[in-house]
Amino acid sequence: MSMFGLGGGGAQSAPQPSSAQIEAATAELDMITDVFNRIVSSCHNKCISTRYHEAELNKGESVCVDRCVAKFFTVNAKVGEQMQKMGGAAAGGGGGGGGFF
């Protein structure tokens, strides 16, 4: 069986996803790709010199990138929590399950 239950065929074929499910999956993939690209850009600019002396990261660069990515995800989670609180307050206090982004 392939991703999203597409392809395959045969007697026990999975149900086809709706267009709304495909659009939601595409939007999530776009969002994750955007986050990844922002992390790479931000942490590369902050931690890695524009003069490449070696093919591999040195220890200082590696530590900086690790900390940068960790801080990025921590801040992203805190912003997400605050946005959920604000959204819950605006919607009448619902709250709801949390996603990462």
Secondary structure, DSSP 8 states (H G I E B T S, - for coil): --GGG-S--STT------HHHHHHHHHHHHHHHHHHHHHHHHHHHHHS-SS--SSS--HHHHHHHHHHHHHHHHHHHHHHHHHHHHHHHHTTS--------
